[in-house]
């Protein structure tokens, strides 16, 4: 158990470090800090009150299901003791699960909000942006992606200009699992049509899936794989 927790703790640390660059996910604790700092002056008391207001608004949004889409939670929950599939210390926090934590926190001598749960949560960047704007907060440039300093592989750069098939022997071992997840997405949502924007949605979804599972790939690489999977899915439907 100690080794599993240690591995999960290291996984979460690596995930957080990647998000300092990619910013595909925003930690709720960072969101709360920004809400407090952007709406108050230098007074520590005012900032503390603003932080409490932000936490409470987030909790209310969670209880109302604002962080769900088509009945599915978009809220990522990272904890060393929690894992959804045994492979990564993450799961999607549902409204029902949060209600349980909320009720437990409301029992004295616990605080009125389950801060331990809230501080383990992450939101997709665009959902975090919409939440801030809908509650009267400004968006912070700090939450925008930063330029990655590592070099882009030559084959990925070429793929951005002229996609070409990648021999299976050269593919990273996580791509078959990513393909299975993408095919499930296509089964539920249908194949994208020209100009409807759904391919871009799937590309973002796959990039998110890779991040959550501890992998990474450039946008051209994700786009190349997604395009191939869509063609394969269409061929399967037409056969």
LOROSE-535527 format. One line per 10 residues: number of its first residue (from 1); for each residue y, x, z of N, C-alpha, C. Coordinates in pm, 1 decimal. Atoms other than C-alpha are relative to their C-alpha. Layout:
N
NUM) Y/X/Z/Y/X/Z/Y/X/Z ~ ... $
***
This chain:
239
1) -120.5/83.0/0.0/0.0/0.0/0.0/126.0/86.8/0.0 ~ -118.0/-88.4/-6.1/238.0/283.0/84.9/25.4/62.2/-136.4 ~ -16.8/-61.0/132.0/174.0/449.4/-253.5/53.1/-100.5/-101.4 ~ -48.5/103.1/92.7/225.0/121.7/-439.7/148.7/-27.5/21.9 ~ -141.2/24.1/-29.3/554.3/60.3/-261.5/86.3/117.1/-45.6 ~ -74.4/-118.5/43.0/665.7/417.2/-333.4/18.8/-1.4/-151.0 ~ -9.3/5.6/145.9/586.8/376.8/-703.9/98.9/-108.4/-42.6 ~ -91.0/109.3/35.5/768.2/43.2/-717.6/143.9/35.1/31.8 ~ -135.6/-42.4/-35.3/1068.8/189.0/-537.3/55.5/94.9/-106.4 ~ -43.1/-93.9/104.1/1085.1/469.4/-796.0/25.4/-73.8/-131.0 $
11) -19.8/78.1/121.6/1046.3/216.1/-1078.5/134.1/-72.1/4.4 ~ -126.2/72.6/-13.9/1337.2/10.3/-947.0/118.2/95.7/-12.5 ~ -106.7/-99.6/10.1/1549.2/324.8/-913.1/23.0/39.2/-145.8 ~ -14.5/-35.8/141.6/1478.9/420.6/-1275.6/62.8/-114.9/-78.3 ~ -57.8/116.9/67.2/1557.6/66.4/-1389.8/150.8/-6.7/25.3 ~ -142.5/5.5/-35.2/1891.8/72.2/-1203.7/77.9/109.8/-71.4 ~ -67.6/-110.2/68.1/1977.3/411.0/-1354.3/17.6/-29.8/-148.4 ~ -13.5/36.2/141.5/1907.1/283.6/-1706.5/110.4/-102.2/-21.0 ~ -100.3/104.7/15.2/2130.7/-16.6/-1647.0/142.4/51.3/18.3 ~ -133.8/-59.4/-7.8/2424.0/210.1/-1558.6/51.6/36.4/-138.2 $
21) -36.5/-31.5/138.4/2419.4/296.4/-1929.3/-11.7/-124.2/-88.4 ~ 26.0/111.1/92.2/2263.3/-0.2/-2107.4/76.5/-126.4/37.3 ~ -68.9/118.7/-51.0/2420.5/-273.3/-1888.9/-54.3/-129.3/-60.1 ~ 59.4/126.4/42.7/2176.6/-532.1/-2020.2/-17.0/-93.2/119.0 ~ 14.3/76.3/-123.7/2133.8/-643.7/-1658.4/108.7/42.7/97.4 ~ -103.2/-25.4/-99.1/2400.1/-672.7/-1387.2/-54.1/-39.7/136.5 ~ 47.8/29.6/-135.0/2302.8/-649.8/-1020.1/96.7/-97.1/67.3 ~ -86.6/96.5/-67.6/2432.2/-942.9/-814.5/90.0/67.6/102.1 ~ -82.5/-68.0/-99.4/2554.2/-701.4/-548.4/121.8/64.2/-65.8 ~ -114.6/-55.0/73.6/2774.9/-530.9/-812.1/94.0/-111.9/-42.8 $
31) -81.4/114.3/39.0/2892.9/-871.4/-930.1/85.5/-46.7/117.7 ~ -71.9/42.7/-120.4/2990.0/-966.2/-574.6/110.7/99.8/34.6 ~ -101.6/-101.6/-28.6/3171.7/-635.5/-519.7/120.3/-15.6/-92.2 ~ -110.2/16.3/94.9/3375.1/-693.9/-835.0/80.9/-125.6/32.4 ~ -70.4/123.3/-36.1/3459.3/-1050.9/-732.6/93.6/23.9/117.9 ~ -81.4/-25.0/-119.0/3587.5/-925.6/-396.9/117.5/91.9/-31.0 ~ -104.7/-98.2/26.9/3785.4/-631.0/-533.0/104.0/-50.6/-98.2 ~ -92.5/45.2/104.2/3940.5/-814.3/-826.9/89.2/-114.7/44.5 ~ -77.3/116.6/-43.3/4077.8/-1105.7/-624.0/77.8/22.7/128.5 ~ -67.1/-25.3/-126.5/4215.0/-936.6/-311.4/82.2/127.2/-7.0 $
41) -79.2/-122.5/-12.7/4462.5/-670.3/-206.8/-79.8/102.0/81.4 ~ 67.0/-108.9/-71.5/4386.6/-377.5/22.0/-57.8/-42.6/133.9 ~ 46.2/43.7/-130.8/4306.4/-583.6/329.1/-152.4/-9.4/3.8 ~ 145.4/3.9/-13.8/3947.8/-529.5/444.5/-47.8/-140.4/36.8 ~ 39.1/135.2/-39.9/3938.8/-874.3/605.2/-0.2/-94.7/-119.5 ~ -6.4/86.6/118.3/4048.9/-1044.6/282.7/-114.8/30.4/-96.5 ~ 108.5/-37.1/90.6/3795.6/-849.8/81.6/-134.0/-50.3/52.4 ~ 124.7/49.3/-58.9/3517.8/-942.6/322.0/-13.9/-151.1/-21.4 ~ 3.4/144.5/21.2/3610.3/-1310.1/297.0/-27.6/-32.3/-147.4 ~ 22.1/23.2/143.0/3622.8/-1288.9/-83.1/-144.4/29.5/-38.0 $
51) 139.8/-32.7/26.0/3279.8/-1127.8/-82.8/-92.1/-114.2/46.8 ~ 79.4/111.9/-50.6/3140.5/-1410.5/130.1/10.7/-120.4/-93.2 ~ -19.8/110.9/93.5/3290.5/-1665.3/-109.7/-84.2/22.1/-125.7 ~ 76.8/-29.9/121.5/3129.0/-1489.9/-408.0/-148.9/-19.6/24.4 ~ 141.6/19.4/-32.8/2788.9/-1480.2/-237.8/-34.4/-148.6/5.6 ~ 29.2/142.0/-15.4/2812.6/-1848.6/-152.9/3.2/-71.0/-135.7 ~ -5.6/61.5/132.9/2914.3/-1942.9/-507.3/-124.9/33.6/-81.6 ~ 122.3/-38.0/70.1/2620.8/-1746.9/-647.4/-119.6/-80.1/51.8 ~ 109.9/76.1/-59.4/2383.9/-1917.2/-404.5/4.2/-145.5/-47.1 ~ -12.1/138.3/46.1/2519.6/-2259.1/-503.7/-38.9/-12.9/-146.3 $
61) 37.3/2.6/141.5/2479.9/-2174.3/-871.1/-151.0/8.9/-16.6 ~ 144.8/-12.1/5.9/2120.8/-2070.9/-811.5/-67.0/-131.3/37.7 ~ 59.1/125.8/-45.5/2046.7/-2394.3/-626.4/21.5/-112.3/-101.4 ~ -25.9/100.8/103.6/2199.2/-2596.6/-912.0/-75.9/29.4/-129.5 ~ 74.7/-35.3/120.4/1982.8/-2417.2/-1168.3/85.1/54.3/-112.6 ~ -87.7/-53.1/103.8/2272.1/-2252.9/-1352.7/-57.1/125.2/-66.2 ~ 57.3/-122.3/54.9/2061.6/-1941.8/-1409.1/-137.4/-27.3/-61.8 ~ 124.1/36.4/68.1/1782.6/-2125.6/-1590.0/30.9/-38.9/-144.0 ~ -11.8/42.6/140.3/1726.3/-2191.3/-1958.6/-131.8/-63.1/-40.7 ~ 120.1/75.4/37.3/1482.1/-2454.2/-2079.7/-102.2/-1.0/114.4 $
71) 87.4/7.3/-115.6/1343.4/-2475.2/-1727.8/-54.4/132.2/48.4 ~ 48.4/-132.1/-38.6/1282.3/-2100.0/-1701.3/113.1/81.3/63.0 ~ -100.0/-79.7/-69.2/1463.4/-1871.9/-1461.0/35.6/124.2/-81.2 ~ -47.6/-122.7/63.9/1676.0/-1594.3/-1612.5/37.1/106.1/103.0 ~ -39.5/-87.7/-109.8/1724.1/-1429.1/-1273.5/-113.2/97.5/30.6 ~ 100.4/-102.8/-26.3/1536.3/-1100.9/-1236.3/3.4/37.8/147.4 ~ 10.2/-33.3/-142.5/1411.4/-1026.4/-885.7/-83.6/126.3/15.3 ~ 66.5/-129.1/-16.6/1321.8/-665.8/-799.8/-17.6/29.6/148.4 ~ 29.5/-30.0/-140.1/1150.7/-585.9/-472.4/-125.4/86.1/3.6 ~ 115.6/-89.5/-7.3/904.6/-316.3/-368.9/-126.8/-73.6/40.6 $
81) 116.9/74.1/-46.5/674.1/-582.3/-222.8/-43.1/-109.3/-96.0 ~ 26.7/110.6/90.0/686.8/-827.9/-512.6/-29.0/53.1/-139.0 ~ 30.1/-35.0/138.0/525.2/-792.2/-852.7/-60.2/-120.8/-68.4 ~ 47.9/118.8/70.6/454.9/-1054.0/-1115.4/-137.2/20.7/-61.5 ~ 126.6/-22.0/69.7/161.0/-889.3/-1288.8/-72.8/125.1/46.0 ~ 64.9/-120.1/-48.0/69.2/-581.0/-1087.4/47.2/125.9/-69.5 ~ -42.5/-116.7/76.3/237.3/-351.9/-1341.3/142.8/40.2/30.5 ~ -140.5/-30.6/-24.6/605.2/-376.5/-1256.8/49.7/-82.5/117.7 ~ -48.1/71.4/-119.0/788.4/-471.7/-935.1/110.0/-98.0/-33.9 ~ -103.5/95.1/39.1/971.6/-763.9/-1088.6/-60.8/-137.2/-22.2 $
91) 40.0/136.3/33.6/953.1/-1136.5/-1130.9/128.1/-78.7/-22.9 ~ -114.7/88.0/17.8/1182.7/-1424.7/-1220.1/8.9/-91.1/122.1 ~ -18.9/81.3/-119.6/1323.6/-1591.5/-911.2/31.9/-142.8/-41.1 ~ -20.6/140.2/35.8/1290.5/-1967.4/-952.5/89.4/-68.3/103.3 ~ -83.7/77.4/-91.1/1513.0/-2229.7/-797.7/-78.2/-40.3/125.3 ~ 82.8/41.8/-113.6/1226.1/-2347.5/-578.8/-21.4/114.8/98.3 ~ 19.1/-116.0/-86.6/1160.6/-1996.0/-446.8/127.8/32.2/78.1 ~ -125.3/-27.6/-69.2/1528.1/-1949.1/-366.9/27.6/-105.0/107.3 ~ -18.2/105.1/-100.5/1537.9/-2283.5/-186.0/-78.2/33.3/127.2 ~ 79.5/-38.6/-116.5/1259.3/-2157.6/42.4/71.0/109.9/77.7 $
101) -72.5/-109.2/-66.3/1451.9/-1836.4/114.3/127.4/-50.9/65.2 ~ -124.2/55.2/-53.9/1770.5/-2036.5/166.2/-25.4/-75.6/130.7 ~ 33.0/76.2/-120.7/1605.4/-2267.7/418.5/-37.9/92.4/115.6 ~ 37.3/-94.7/-104.8/1457.6/-1973.9/608.3/122.6/70.1/56.4 ~ -120.6/-69.1/-45.1/1795.8/-1801.5/621.5/89.7/-90.8/82.4 ~ -83.4/94.0/-75.1/1955.6/-2116.0/758.7/-51.0/-22.0/141.8 ~ 57.0/15.8/-133.7/1731.1/-2095.8/1065.3/49.4/112.1/90.9 ~ -48.5/-104.6/-90.8/1899.3/-1910.2/1355.4/-116.3/84.4/51.7 ~ -129.1/-69.3/5.3/1934.3/-1623.6/1426.3/30.5/62.3/-135.0 ~ -24.9/-57.1/132.0/1921.0/-1545.6/1052.2/139.1/-39.7/-50.0 $
111) -130.3/37.1/57.0/2248.7/-1543.3/851.1/-12.5/-127.1/-82.0 ~ 2.0/127.1/71.4/2347.2/-1854.6/660.1/-43.2/14.9/-145.2 ~ 42.6/-23.7/137.6/2263.0/-1693.4/323.4/-107.8/108.3/-0.7 ~ 105.3/-102.4/9.1/1951.5/-1494.5/224.7/49.3/123.0/-76.2 ~ -62.2/-114.4/67.4/2144.1/-1176.2/147.2/-104.3/99.1/-49.4 ~ 104.0/-92.5/43.5/1825.6/-968.4/127.6/-55.5/-41.2/-135.4 ~ 48.6/50.2/128.1/1705.6/-1190.0/-157.0/106.9/16.6/-107.7 ~ -108.9/-7.5/97.7/2042.4/-1204.8/-332.6/23.0/142.5/-48.5 ~ -27.7/-138.0/36.3/2080.7/-827.1/-326.9/-112.4/65.0/-79.5 ~ 109.2/-49.0/85.4/1750.4/-785.3/-513.6/4.3/-63.6/-138.6 $
121) -4.9/77.7/123.8/1862.6/-1006.7/-803.1/88.7/65.2/-105.1 ~ -75.2/-50.0/115.1/1988.6/-912.6/-1149.5/14.5/-112.6/-101.6 ~ -26.5/98.9/104.6/2146.5/-1128.5/-1420.9/17.9/69.0/-135.1 ~ -35.3/-53.2/131.9/2154.4/-1067.0/-1798.7/152.0/7.2/-13.8 ~ -143.9/-24.1/5.3/2500.1/-934.4/-1886.9/78.9/-121.7/-48.8 ~ -75.2/113.1/52.4/2609.9/-1232.6/-2096.8/0.1/-118.2/95.5 ~ 3.8/107.8/-99.0/2497.2/-1477.6/-1830.2/92.8/32.6/116.3 ~ -92.8/-41.5/-105.5/2689.6/-1275.8/-1569.9/144.6/-22.2/-44.5 ~ -135.6/21.9/53.0/2997.3/-1290.6/-1794.4/37.7/-147.8/6.8 ~ -28.9/143.8/-1.7/2973.0/-1668.7/-1830.4/20.3/-50.2/142.6 $
131) -15.0/44.8/-138.3/2929.6/-1709.5/-1456.1/137.7/40.4/54.2 ~ -131.2/-45.7/-47.4/3239.2/-1501.0/-1377.8/111.4/-87.4/-57.1 ~ -106.6/76.1/64.4/3453.8/-1686.1/-1629.6/2.2/-144.9/47.0 ~ 4.9/140.3/-41.8/3333.8/-2028.3/-1518.6/47.3/-19.2/144.0 ~ -44.7/10.0/-138.8/3431.5/-1947.8/-1156.9/135.2/67.5/21.7 ~ -136.6/-48.1/-10.5/3775.4/-1808.5/-1232.9/16.2/148.9/23.2 ~ -9.7/-145.1/-15.0/3695.1/-1436.9/-1214.2/20.6/65.4/-136.1 ~ -16.5/-76.6/123.6/3794.3/-1176.1/-1470.5/-127.1/78.7/-29.5 ~ 111.1/-86.1/40.6/3535.9/-982.4/-1669.2/42.2/145.7/15.1 ~ -31.8/-140.9/-21.2/3518.0/-613.2/-1585.1/-54.0/86.9/-112.8 $
141) 50.8/-95.3/100.2/3495.2/-340.6/-1853.3/-113.0/86.5/56.6 ~ 105.1/-77.7/-64.0/3270.7/-168.0/-1599.4/-138.9/-53.4/-33.6 ~ 128.6/61.1/30.8/2995.5/-410.8/-1700.3/-37.6/12.1/-147.4 ~ 32.0/-20.5/140.9/3009.5/-313.5/-2068.5/-87.7/124.2/-15.7 ~ 86.5/-116.4/20.9/2747.5/-71.0/-2205.6/82.0/125.3/-27.0 ~ -63.2/-129.0/27.6/2843.4/295.3/-2214.0/-80.0/72.3/-106.7 ~ 65.8/-74.5/106.9/2762.1/536.5/-2493.9/-107.5/89.9/59.3 ~ 108.9/-82.9/-50.1/2428.2/700.4/-2439.3/19.6/143.8/-47.1 ~ -19.2/-141.5/31.4/2439.4/1079.0/-2429.9/-122.3/63.7/-62.5 ~ 118.1/-61.2/59.6/2081.6/1142.1/-2536.0/2.7/-19.5/-150.5 $
151) -3.0/3.1/146.1/2031.9/1215.1/-2905.5/-96.3/-104.8/-53.2 ~ 85.2/99.2/65.2/1884.0/959.1/-3139.6/-98.5/72.4/-90.0 ~ 101.6/-63.8/82.0/1558.5/1058.9/-3303.6/29.7/-24.0/-147.1 ~ -33.2/6.8/141.4/1586.3/1127.9/-3675.6/-68.3/-118.0/-67.8 ~ 69.3/111.2/65.2/1325.6/871.4/-3771.8/60.0/-133.2/37.7 ~ -65.1/123.5/-40.4/1506.6/600.5/-3571.6/131.3/-16.8/-74.4 ~ -125.7/5.8/73.7/1836.5/690.4/-3739.9/-25.7/-42.4/-143.9 ~ 34.4/39.4/135.5/1669.6/664.5/-4079.6/-39.9/-146.1/-5.3 ~ 42.8/139.1/-4.6/1520.0/333.7/-3975.2/117.4/-95.2/3.3 ~ -117.8/85.7/-6.6/1870.0/197.5/-3909.7/56.8/-24.2/-138.8 $
161) -54.3/14.5/134.0/1961.2/259.1/-4274.9/-100.1/-66.9/-94.1 ~ 101.7/52.7/89.2/1633.1/182.2/-4447.0/-129.4/-16.0/77.4 ~ 121.8/20.0/-80.1/1356.9/28.3/-4236.5/-124.3/37.3/-79.6 ~ 125.8/-34.7/63.3/1016.9/169.8/-4313.2/-111.4/-17.1/102.2 ~ 111.1/20.4/-93.2/676.0/99.8/-4164.9/-33.7/127.8/74.7 ~ 38.8/-113.0/-82.9/564.7/324.7/-3881.4/-150.8/1.0/13.0 ~ 146.6/-3.3/-13.4/202.7/440.4/-3885.1/-42.1/-37.5/140.3 ~ 42.6/42.5/-133.7/12.8/278.8/-3595.9/-27.6/115.1/93.3 ~ 33.6/-112.5/-86.9/-97.6/619.2/-3468.4/122.4/60.5/66.5 ~ -121.9/-56.9/-56.1/265.6/713.3/-3404.2/69.5/-95.5/95.1 $
171) -66.8/97.0/-84.7/358.7/396.2/-3218.9/-25.9/28.0/146.8 ~ 17.9/-13.3/-143.3/414.9/407.2/-2848.0/-99.4/-106.2/48.1 ~ 106.6/91.2/-42.4/134.2/239.2/-2652.3/47.4/-135.7/49.4 ~ -46.1/128.9/-51.9/358.9/-39.4/-2521.0/30.6/-101.1/-110.2 ~ -39.3/91.8/106.6/432.6/-189.4/-2865.1/-97.3/-115.9/-21.0 ~ 88.9/117.0/13.5/113.9/-402.6/-2889.6/28.9/-110.7/101.8 ~ -32.9/100.7/-101.4/204.0/-573.7/-2560.2/133.4/-66.1/-31.9 ~ -130.1/56.7/38.4/563.6/-617.5/-2679.9/-18.1/-97.4/-116.5 ~ 25.2/89.4/113.5/432.9/-770.0/-3003.4/-60.0/-132.0/48.5 ~ 61.9/122.1/-51.2/215.2/-1016.6/-2811.9/104.2/-89.7/66.0 $
181) -104.5/78.4/-64.5/516.7/-1124.2/-2605.7/93.3/-61.3/-104.4 ~ -88.6/50.6/104.6/730.3/-1158.7/-2920.5/-65.9/-114.0/-78.6 ~ 71.0/106.6/70.4/463.0/-1367.8/-3096.1/0.9/-127.9/83.9 ~ -8.8/117.0/-88.0/460.1/-1597.4/-2792.4/138.1/-64.3/-10.5 ~ -137.0/51.1/16.4/840.7/-1629.0/-2825.6/11.6/-75.5/-132.8 ~ -6.9/64.5/130.9/802.9/-1711.5/-3196.6/-79.0/-130.3/-2.3 ~ 79.7/122.4/-7.7/534.7/-1968.5/-3118.0/78.7/-111.2/66.9 ~ -76.7/99.9/-74.4/766.8/-2144.1/-2873.2/127.7/-39.9/-73.3 ~ -132.4/24.5/57.8/1091.4/-2112.7/-3070.0/1.0/-12.8/-151.9 ~ 5.0/5.5/145.2/975.7/-2095.4/-3431.0/55.1/126.6/-63.3 $
191) -49.4/-118.2/71.1/1046.0/-1829.6/-3691.9/148.2/-17.9/-35.3 ~ -142.1/10.5/34.1/1415.2/-1753.1/-3747.8/19.9/-32.4/-147.2 ~ -40.3/29.4/136.8/1580.0/-1891.0/-4059.9/121.3/86.2/-33.9 ~ -114.2/-83.3/38.2/1836.0/-1690.6/-4258.7/132.5/-57.3/51.1 ~ -132.3/38.9/-45.8/2175.6/-1704.7/-4090.1/5.6/-80.8/127.1 ~ -6.8/82.9/-120.7/2072.9/-1899.7/-3780.2/17.8/81.4/128.3 ~ -23.9/-85.7/-116.7/2108.4/-1600.7/-3545.3/-118.9/17.2/91.8 ~ 114.9/-5.9/-90.6/1763.3/-1643.9/-3395.2/-70.5/135.0/-2.4 ~ 61.0/-133.6/0.8/1639.7/-1303.4/-3510.7/73.0/92.0/96.6 ~ -76.9/-80.7/-95.4/1922.6/-1140.7/-3315.3/-35.8/-37.2/143.2 $
201) 42.0/43.7/-134.2/1823.3/-1352.1/-3014.2/-134.5/61.1/36.5 ~ 131.4/-58.0/-27.1/1464.4/-1230.9/-3046.0/10.7/150.5/22.3 ~ -18.2/-144.5/-19.2/1579.1/-869.5/-3080.2/52.5/29.5/140.3 ~ -50.9/-19.5/-136.7/1779.6/-900.8/-2758.6/-108.4/-30.5/103.4 ~ 106.8/37.0/-92.6/1484.5/-1070.2/-2590.1/-102.4/111.5/10.9 ~ 96.9/-110.2/-1.0/1248.1/-787.8/-2692.0/57.4/121.5/72.7 ~ -62.2/-111.6/-70.4/1495.3/-523.3/-2573.6/-0.6/-24.2/150.9 ~ 4.1/37.5/-141.8/1516.9/-708.7/-2242.2/-140.8/14.7/55.9 ~ 140.1/-10.9/-43.0/1136.2/-727.6/-2221.1/-36.8/146.6/21.2 ~ 29.9/-143.1/-12.6/1111.7/-351.8/-2277.5/64.1/58.0/125.1 $
211) -69.3/-51.4/-118.4/1371.0/-279.1/-2008.9/-71.5/-42.1/127.3 ~ 64.2/52.1/-120.3/1198.6/-500.9/-1755.9/-132.4/70.0/26.9 ~ 130.7/-62.3/-16.0/864.3/-331.7/-1820.5/6.9/152.9/-0.1 ~ -13.9/-143.4/-17.3/1004.4/20.3/-1787.9/-4.2/81.4/-127.2 ~ 1.8/-70.8/127.1/1026.1/108.6/-2157.7/140.1/-2.2/-61.1 ~ -128.9/-1.1/67.4/1310.8/180.5/-2392.2/-17.8/31.0/-147.4 ~ 2.1/-25.9/144.0/1380.0/183.9/-2765.5/139.3/-26.9/-54.1 ~ -131.7/19.7/59.6/1686.4/207.2/-2985.6/6.7/-134.5/-70.8 ~ -17.3/127.5/69.6/1831.6/-102.2/-3150.6/-65.1/0.8/-138.5 ~ 67.2/0.1/130.9/1715.1/7.6/-3501.0/-152.0/-11.0/12.3 $
221) 144.8/6.2/-17.3/1360.5/55.4/-3369.3/-43.9/-140.4/37.4 ~ 32.0/137.4/-38.1/1356.4/-286.2/-3201.1/12.8/-91.5/-120.7 ~ -23.6/86.3/117.1/1499.5/-446.0/-3515.3/-112.6/16.4/-101.9 ~ 106.8/-24.6/96.1/1234.3/-280.5/-3734.0/-129.3/-70.4/40.9 ~ 121.6/64.9/-48.2/948.2/-405.7/-3516.8/11.8/-152.3/-7.4 ~ -18.6/145.5/0.6/1093.4/-756.3/-3482.5/-9.2/-55.1/-141.7 ~ 5.5/45.9/139.5/1139.3/-789.0/-3859.7/-143.8/-5.6/-48.9 ~ 139.2/-0.8/43.2/778.1/-692.5/-3917.2/-80.4/-111.9/66.0 ~ 73.7/104.2/-71.0/649.4/-930.9/-3650.4/32.8/-138.8/-55.4 ~ -38.2/129.5/58.3/845.9/-1220.1/-3801.5/-73.0/-21.1/-131.7 $
231) 71.8/12.1/126.4/695.1/-1147.4/-4143.7/-148.3/-28.6/23.0 ~ 141.7/22.8/-29.7/347.6/-1132.0/-3993.0/-22.8/-143.1/50.1 ~ 13.8/137.0/-52.6/402.1/-1460.8/-3807.7/11.8/-102.8/-113.3 ~ -16.1/91.5/114.9/524.4/-1633.0/-4128.6/-124.9/0.3/-86.3 ~ 121.0/-10.5/81.2/224.6/-1502.6/-4319.0/-117.2/-72.3/67.3 ~ 105.6/67.7/-73.4/-5.2/-1631.7/-4045.4/13.9/-151.3/-11.2 ~ -22.7/144.5/8.2/154.5/-1978.4/-4057.0/-28.2/-53.5/-139.5 ~ 17.2/44.3/138.8/131.3/-1991.7/-4437.2/-142.5/18.7/-51.1 ~ 137.3/-27.5/46.6/-230.5/-1877.0/-4454.8/-89.6/-123.9/14.8 $
***
